[in-house]
């Protein structure tokens, strides 16, 4: 009887703990990478908030434009629509959660400290920041 009670208590405690674990994307840093992030939004929010709609539209347009030039330069590019993501270097995973500004770009490369830029940036500005962070010699070489 004690064992049944213990199992029931453990299941009761374990279910909420497990339910609180939310999955999020995790990226392996094997070469230069940029992760563009935007908070999750609902259709209702988009219908009632023109500023969010415009910000999301700009974010998606600039990420669409920058994807191919970054690929040509050998830079991985990912978009995340969520409140966090993981960056894995070897066996270490760092969970990134944006601060007050929930939109931005996370620049990372092997053996480099990350650079985080908040707000929506144009494709030209993103390419300029990639040159600054990764270095012209890195961004000039395709995969």
N, CA, C and O of each residue as an XYZ file, in Angstrom:
572
protein
N       0.821     -1.191      0.000
C       0.000      0.000      0.000
C       0.872      1.265      0.000
O       0.563      2.241     -0.683
N       1.969      1.232      0.779
C       2.884      2.375      0.815
C       3.441      2.665     -0.571
O       3.567      3.822     -0.972
N       3.776      1.591     -1.307
C       4.369      1.768     -2.636
C       3.368      2.380     -3.610
O       3.735      3.215     -4.436
N       2.128      1.974     -3.519
C       1.101      2.531     -4.404
C       0.917      4.016     -4.102
O       0.829      4.833     -5.019
N       0.858      4.359     -2.833
C       0.715      5.757     -2.439
C       1.919      6.577     -2.907
O       1.757      7.690     -3.406
N       3.117      6.030     -2.748
C       4.327      6.717     -3.194
C       4.307      6.925     -4.703
O       4.656      8.008     -5.175
N       3.915      5.931     -5.455
C       3.834      6.048     -6.912
C       2.822      7.111     -7.304
O       3.085      7.914     -8.199
N       1.668      7.128     -6.647
C       0.658      8.147     -6.947
C       1.168      9.550     -6.642
O       0.918     10.478     -7.411
N       1.868      9.712     -5.546
C       2.435     11.023     -5.199
C       3.480     11.430     -6.233
O       3.494     12.577     -6.681
N       4.349     10.506     -6.611
C       5.383     10.818     -7.610
C       4.769     11.176     -8.951
O       5.228     12.107     -9.613
N       3.731     10.445     -9.363
C       3.072     10.762    -10.632
C       2.405     12.132    -10.574
O       2.457     12.889    -11.543
N       1.789     12.450     -9.458
C       1.141     13.742     -9.297
C       2.158     14.874     -9.371
O       1.880     15.915     -9.967
N       3.316     14.687     -8.782
C       4.363     15.703     -8.801
C       5.063     15.729    -10.154
O       5.386     16.805    -10.656
N       5.301     14.575    -10.747
C       6.069     14.498    -11.989
C       5.306     15.046    -13.186
O       5.919     15.621    -14.085
N       4.010     14.888    -13.223
C       3.248     15.344    -14.381
C       3.329     16.864    -14.540
O       3.632     17.332    -15.638
N       3.072     17.655    -13.492
C       3.210     19.098    -13.684
C       4.624     19.527    -14.030
O       4.804     20.432    -14.845
N       5.628     18.904    -13.437
C       7.006     19.267    -13.754
C       7.295     18.968    -15.216
O       7.861     19.807    -15.916
N       6.920     17.801    -15.682
C       7.127     17.437    -17.081
C       6.317     18.307    -18.015
O       6.773     18.630    -19.112
N       5.121     18.691    -17.597
C       4.267     19.516    -18.444
C       4.843     20.921    -18.605
O       4.597     21.590    -19.608
N       5.617     21.365    -17.602
C       6.186     22.704    -17.679
C       7.368     22.765    -18.636
O       7.726     23.846    -19.104
N       7.966     21.642    -18.927
C       9.096     21.636    -19.847
C       8.581     21.877    -21.257
O       7.857     21.049    -21.809
N       8.948     22.991    -21.830
C       8.551     23.289    -23.191
C       9.742     23.032    -24.094
O      10.879     23.372    -23.766
N       9.462     22.433    -25.221
C      10.542     22.193    -26.167
C      10.854     23.477    -26.909
O       9.977     24.307    -27.147
N      12.097     23.623    -27.264
C      12.532     24.781    -28.027
C      13.644     24.312    -28.964
O      14.329     23.330    -28.679
N      13.820     25.013    -30.075
C      14.863     24.598    -31.011
C      16.247     24.803    -30.412
O      16.486     25.742    -29.653
N      17.147     23.905    -30.772
C      18.543     24.001    -30.350
C      19.417     23.866    -31.587
O      19.203     22.980    -32.415
N      20.396     24.743    -31.708
C      21.253     24.782    -32.880
C      22.686     24.448    -32.493
O      23.213     24.973    -31.513
N      23.309     23.573    -33.269
C      24.710     23.216    -33.080
C      25.583     24.236    -33.797
O      25.396     24.500    -34.985
N      26.526     24.801    -33.077
C      27.427     25.793    -33.667
C      28.629     25.049    -34.256
O      29.575     24.703    -33.548
N      28.566     24.816    -35.551
C      29.650     24.145    -36.255
C      30.348     25.088    -37.225
O      31.452     24.810    -37.694
N      29.698     26.193    -37.515
C      30.239     27.215    -38.415
C      29.500     28.516    -38.128
O      28.607     28.520    -37.281
N      29.828     29.617    -38.791
C      29.131     30.875    -38.531
C      27.619     30.718    -38.686
O      27.139     30.029    -39.585
N      26.879     31.376    -37.784
C      25.421     31.216    -37.761
C      24.756     32.479    -37.232
O      25.284     33.168    -36.359
N      23.584     32.761    -37.784
C      22.722     33.822    -37.265
C      21.359     33.194    -36.992
O      20.803     32.490    -37.835
N      20.833     33.463    -35.800
C      19.481     33.033    -35.464
C      18.640     34.297    -35.315
O      18.862     35.105    -34.414
N      17.669     34.452    -36.216
C      16.741     35.573    -36.137
C      15.575     35.126    -35.254
O      15.028     34.041    -35.455
N      15.193     35.953    -34.280
C      14.131     35.544    -33.359
C      13.012     36.580    -33.283
O      13.235     37.789    -33.351
N      11.808     36.051    -33.138
C      10.593     36.869    -33.051
C       9.657     36.155    -32.095
O       9.576     34.927    -32.123
N       8.939     36.898    -31.241
C       8.064     36.220    -30.285
C       6.872     35.572    -30.999
O       6.468     36.019    -32.072
N       6.319     34.525    -30.400
C       5.131     33.929    -31.012
C       3.962     34.913    -30.938
O       3.765     35.571    -29.917
N       3.203     35.008    -32.002
C       2.019     35.868    -32.032
C       0.851     35.070    -32.592
O       1.034     34.154    -33.394
N      -0.334     35.426    -32.162
C      -1.541     34.745    -32.638
C      -2.183     35.562    -33.753
O      -1.863     36.735    -33.945
N      -3.086     34.926    -34.480
C      -3.845     35.631    -35.528
C      -4.650     36.785    -34.927
O      -4.768     37.854    -35.526
N      -5.196     36.551    -33.747
C      -5.990     37.590    -33.075
C      -5.111     38.803    -32.772
O      -5.524     39.941    -32.995
N      -3.910     38.564    -32.269
C      -2.994     39.675    -31.986
C      -2.667     40.439    -33.259
O      -2.629     41.669    -33.259
N      -2.435     39.720    -34.329
C      -2.101     40.371    -35.596
C      -3.273     41.187    -36.135
O      -3.075     42.251    -36.722
N      -4.492     40.687    -35.935
C      -5.674     41.404    -36.416
C      -5.927     42.687    -35.629
O      -6.476     43.647    -36.168
N      -5.528     42.708    -34.349
C      -5.845     43.843    -33.493
C      -4.660     44.769    -33.221
O      -4.830     45.811    -32.588
N      -3.486     44.415    -33.680
C      -2.315     45.236    -33.405
C      -1.541     45.496    -34.699
O      -0.678     44.706    -35.080
N      -1.854     46.608    -35.370
C      -1.178     46.894    -36.643
C       0.332     47.060    -36.515
O       1.063     46.772    -37.462
N       0.813     47.521    -35.354
C       2.262     47.675    -35.164
C       2.964     46.317    -35.181
O       4.014     46.161    -35.804
N       2.379     45.341    -34.495
C       2.960     43.991    -34.488
C       2.913     43.395    -35.888
O       3.867     42.751    -36.325
N       1.817     43.607    -36.585
C       1.677     43.087    -37.950
C       2.756     43.665    -38.857
O       3.382     42.938    -39.629
N       2.971     44.967    -38.763
C       3.988     45.615    -39.595
C       5.398     45.161    -39.217
O       6.232     44.929    -40.092
N       5.662     45.035    -37.921
C       6.978     44.585    -37.463
C       7.258     43.165    -37.952
O       8.352     42.878    -38.438
N       6.273     42.280    -37.824
C       6.433     40.912    -38.289
C       6.638     40.867    -39.798
O       7.478     40.115    -40.292
N       5.882     41.661    -40.521
C       6.016     41.709    -41.982
C       7.415     42.165    -42.393
O       8.029     41.571    -43.280
N       7.912     43.208    -41.755
C       9.272     43.700    -42.051
C      10.314     42.632    -41.705
O      11.222     42.360    -42.491
N      10.173     42.038    -40.531
C      11.101     40.992    -40.082
C      11.156     39.862    -41.113
O      12.240     39.424    -41.497
N      10.006     39.398    -41.554
C       9.969     38.288    -42.508
C      10.504     38.680    -43.879
O      11.162     37.877    -44.539
N      10.229     39.897    -44.311
C      10.734     40.349    -45.607
C      12.267     40.431    -45.600
O      12.917     39.963    -46.535
N      12.835     41.016    -44.561
C      14.297     41.143    -44.502
C      14.982     39.792    -44.311
O      16.069     39.569    -44.844
N      14.361     38.894    -43.559
C      14.965     37.564    -43.413
C      14.890     36.802    -44.737
O      15.796     36.038    -45.068
N      13.823     37.009    -45.482
C      13.719     36.359    -46.803
C      14.823     36.869    -47.731
O      15.445     36.085    -48.447
N      15.062     38.170    -47.719
C      16.064     38.774    -48.593
C      17.500     38.383    -48.223
O      18.351     38.261    -49.104
N      17.771     38.188    -46.945
C      19.146     37.970    -46.495
C      19.558     36.495    -46.551
O      20.748     36.183    -46.541
N      18.598     35.609    -46.609
C      18.886     34.169    -46.539
C      19.890     33.704    -47.599
O      20.868     33.038    -47.259
N      19.673     34.030    -48.839
C      20.558     33.563    -49.922
C      21.954     34.185    -49.851
O      22.940     33.457    -49.970
N      22.079     35.512    -49.661
C      23.430     36.074    -49.531
C      24.219     35.474    -48.369
O      25.428     35.273    -48.487
N      23.557     35.187    -47.254
C      24.252     34.557    -46.128
C      24.662     33.132    -46.475
O      25.768     32.702    -46.144
N      23.782     32.407    -47.133
C      24.095     31.033    -47.549
C      25.318     31.024    -48.472
O      26.206     30.182    -48.334
N      25.350     31.966    -49.407
C      26.478     32.082    -50.330
C      27.778     32.350    -49.582
O      28.848     31.921    -50.015
N      27.687     33.049    -48.477
C      28.868     33.380    -47.669
C      29.219     32.283    -46.673
O      30.185     32.418    -45.922
N      28.451     31.205    -46.657
C      28.751     30.104    -45.744
C      28.253     30.312    -44.332
O      28.784     29.726    -43.388
N      27.234     31.146    -44.181
C      26.676     31.440    -42.862
C      25.305     30.785    -42.756
O      24.423     31.037    -43.577
N      25.133     29.945    -41.743
C      23.826     29.350    -41.479
C      22.882     30.441    -41.015
O      23.286     31.381    -40.331
N      21.610     30.307    -41.396
C      20.611     31.290    -40.977
C      19.347     30.555    -40.566
O      18.827     29.722    -41.309
N      18.858     30.876    -39.370
C      17.650     30.241    -38.848
C      16.698     31.316    -38.340
O      17.123     32.369    -37.867
N      15.399     31.030    -38.448
C      14.366     31.886    -37.866
C      13.694     31.115    -36.737
O      13.373     29.936    -36.885
N      13.486     31.783    -35.621
C      12.806     31.180    -34.475
C      11.639     32.082    -34.102
O      11.809     33.281    -33.882
N      10.460     31.494    -34.036
C       9.271     32.206    -33.572
C       8.916     31.614    -32.209
O       8.068     30.729    -32.098
N       9.574     32.116    -31.197
C       9.393     31.592    -29.854
C      10.085     32.483    -28.843
O      10.694     33.492    -29.199
N       9.985     32.098    -27.575
C      10.549     32.902    -26.496
C      11.947     32.485    -26.082
O      12.557     33.120    -25.222
N      12.463     31.414    -26.693
C      13.812     30.969    -26.347
C      14.301     29.956    -27.371
O      13.530     29.366    -28.127
N      15.614     29.782    -27.361
C      16.229     28.736    -28.174
C      17.556     28.368    -27.530
O      18.083     29.098    -26.690
N      18.082     27.227    -27.940
C      19.335     26.752    -27.382
C      20.461     26.845    -28.395
O      20.248     26.697    -29.599
N      21.652     27.090    -27.896
C      22.870     27.110    -28.697
C      23.790     26.051    -28.108
O      24.190     26.140    -26.947
N      24.121     25.049    -28.914
C      24.970     23.950    -28.436
C      26.362     24.080    -29.019
O      26.550     24.189    -30.231
N      27.335     24.063    -28.113
C      28.752     24.001    -28.483
C      29.303     22.769    -27.799
O      29.477     22.756    -26.580
N      29.579     21.734    -28.575
C      30.022     20.473    -27.993
C      28.928     19.903    -27.124
O      27.816     19.665    -27.595
N      29.232     19.682    -25.861
C      28.239     19.131    -24.930
C      27.523     20.208    -24.127
O      26.629     19.901    -23.340
N      27.905     21.460    -24.317
C      27.316     22.562    -23.561
C      26.197     23.220    -24.363
O      26.365     23.563    -25.533
N      25.046     23.387    -23.702
C      23.919     24.081    -24.321
C      23.613     25.330    -23.503
O      23.424     25.255    -22.289
N      23.567     26.465    -24.168
C      23.185     27.724    -23.553
C      21.783     28.044    -24.044
O      21.518     28.028    -25.246
N      20.878     28.337    -23.100
C      19.515     28.707    -23.461
C      19.452     30.220    -23.544
O      19.754     30.918    -22.576
N      19.056     30.725    -24.716
C      18.931     32.166    -24.910
C      17.462     32.557    -24.801
O      16.602     32.001    -25.483
N      17.195     33.528    -23.926
C      15.863     34.099    -23.766
C      16.005     35.602    -23.949
O      16.711     36.249    -23.176
N      15.344     36.179    -24.964
C      15.480     37.619    -25.202
C      15.055     38.447    -23.993
O      14.225     38.030    -23.184
N      15.655     39.640    -23.897
C      15.304     40.568    -22.825
C      13.963     41.234    -23.141
O      13.057     40.601    -23.683
N      13.852     42.500    -22.800
C      12.600     43.233    -23.008
C      12.203     43.285    -24.479
O      11.028     43.134    -24.812
N      13.170     43.496    -25.352
C      12.900     43.507    -26.789
C      12.934     42.060    -27.259
O      13.967     41.400    -27.150
N      11.836     41.567    -27.772
C      11.683     40.157    -28.104
C      12.065     39.825    -29.551
O      11.950     38.674    -29.973
N      12.519     40.824    -30.308
C      12.872     40.643    -31.716
C      14.346     40.949    -31.889
O      14.858     41.917    -31.327
N      15.037     40.112    -32.678
C      16.437     40.422    -32.917
C      17.188     39.313    -33.605
O      16.599     38.445    -34.250
N      18.514     39.351    -33.459
C      19.410     38.454    -34.175
C      20.539     38.037    -33.243
O      21.112     38.855    -32.524
N      20.839     36.756    -33.274
C      21.884     36.179    -32.424
C      22.976     35.683    -33.362
O      22.781     34.708    -34.088
N      24.125     36.356    -33.347
C      25.262     35.983    -34.178
C      26.168     35.088    -33.340
O      26.459     35.407    -32.188
N      26.614     33.973    -33.908
C      27.472     33.051    -33.170
C      28.388     32.324    -34.153
O      28.011     32.057    -35.295
N      29.576     32.013    -33.697
C      30.537     31.241    -34.481
C      31.366     30.407    -33.507
O      31.480     30.753    -32.331
N      31.942     29.314    -33.994
C      32.814     28.527    -33.111
C      33.909     29.420    -32.523
O      34.512     30.230    -33.227
N      34.147     29.260    -31.256
C      35.217     29.976    -30.542
C      35.068     31.495    -30.513
O      36.056     32.214    -30.362
N      33.828     31.990    -30.659
C      33.580     33.432    -30.553
C      32.461     33.683    -29.566
O      31.524     32.892    -29.448
N      32.572     34.800    -28.857
C      31.496     35.232    -27.979
C      30.321     35.696    -28.849
O      30.545     36.361    -29.861
N      29.074     35.362    -28.482
C      27.938     35.770    -29.318
C      27.742     37.287    -29.352
O      28.136     38.011    -28.437
N      27.129     37.729    -30.422
C      26.720     39.133    -30.560
C      25.211     39.116    -30.723
O      24.679     38.374    -31.548
N      24.524     39.929    -29.940
C      23.068     39.977    -29.991
C      22.647     41.382    -30.387
O      23.052     42.370    -29.775
N      21.836     41.446    -31.412
C      21.301     42.718    -31.892
C      19.789     42.668    -31.779
O      19.153     41.755    -32.304
N      19.209     43.653    -31.090
C      17.767     43.684    -30.889
C      17.101     44.613    -31.892
O      17.705     45.574    -32.369
N      15.842     44.308    -32.203
C      15.059     45.089    -33.147
C      15.150     44.489    -34.535
O      15.975     43.613    -34.794
N      14.294     44.968    -35.426
C      14.294     44.515    -36.817
C      15.360     45.283    -37.578
O      15.458     46.505    -37.461
N      16.161     44.563    -38.360
C      17.196     45.187    -39.189
C      16.949     44.855    -40.646
O      16.401     43.801    -40.972
N      17.358     45.760    -41.518
C      17.223     45.518    -42.954
C      18.224     44.452    -43.389
O      19.171     44.137    -42.670
N      17.996     43.914    -44.564
C      18.919     42.913    -45.090
C      20.313     43.505    -45.277
O      21.305     42.842    -44.976
N      20.405     44.740    -45.768
C      21.718     45.378    -45.930
C      22.435     45.523    -44.591
O      23.638     45.283    -44.492
N      21.691     45.917    -43.568
C      22.297     46.080    -42.235
C      22.718     44.730    -41.669
O      23.768     44.631    -41.034
N      21.917     43.688    -41.887
C      22.287     42.349    -41.413
C      23.570     41.863    -42.076
O      24.425     41.271    -41.418
N      23.708     42.111    -43.377
C      24.937     41.715    -44.072
C      26.141     42.513    -43.564
O      27.243     41.976    -43.448
N      25.927     43.780    -43.265
C      27.000     44.607    -42.703
C      27.410     44.071    -41.321
O      28.600     43.962    -41.027
N      26.437     43.743    -40.487
C      26.745     43.199    -39.159
C      27.444     41.850    -39.272
O      28.317     41.534    -38.464
N      27.061     41.045    -40.279
C      27.724     39.751    -40.493
C      29.192     39.977    -40.835
O      30.062     39.275    -40.320
N      29.474     40.950    -41.697
C      30.870     41.278    -42.030
C      31.642     41.730    -40.795
O      32.793     41.342    -40.591
N      30.992     42.558    -39.972
C      31.650     43.055    -38.756
C      31.945     41.915    -37.779
O      33.031     41.852    -37.203
N      30.995     41.033    -37.599
C      31.149     39.979    -36.591
C      32.017     38.821    -37.082
O      32.957     38.411    -36.400
N      31.699     38.296    -38.265
C      32.418     37.125    -38.766
C      33.721     37.491    -39.454
O      34.609     36.651    -39.601
N      33.838     38.760    -39.881
C      35.031     39.212    -40.585
C      34.845     39.066    -42.081
O      34.227     38.104    -42.537
N      35.368     40.005    -42.850
C      35.205     39.958    -44.304
C      35.740     38.670    -44.934
O      35.162     38.154    -45.891
N      36.846     38.156    -44.392
C      37.399     36.935    -44.999
C      36.450     35.760    -44.789
O      36.354     34.888    -45.653
N      35.742     35.721    -43.652
C      34.795     34.633    -43.389
C      33.563     34.758    -44.285
O      33.081     33.771    -44.841
N      33.061     35.996    -44.416
C      31.822     36.169    -45.167
C      32.054     36.161    -46.670
O      31.095     36.038    -47.432
N      33.284     36.286    -47.115
C      33.565     36.261    -48.553
C      33.688     34.852    -49.087
O      33.628     34.650    -50.300
N      33.859     33.869    -48.215
C      34.061     32.491    -48.667
C      32.782     31.689    -48.590
O      32.199     31.569    -47.512
N      32.318     31.120    -49.731
C      31.171     30.242    -49.652
C      31.556     28.949    -48.947
O      32.738     28.672    -48.744
N      30.552     28.160    -48.575
C      30.761     26.885    -47.867
C      31.917     26.130    -48.399
O      32.221     25.042    -47.911
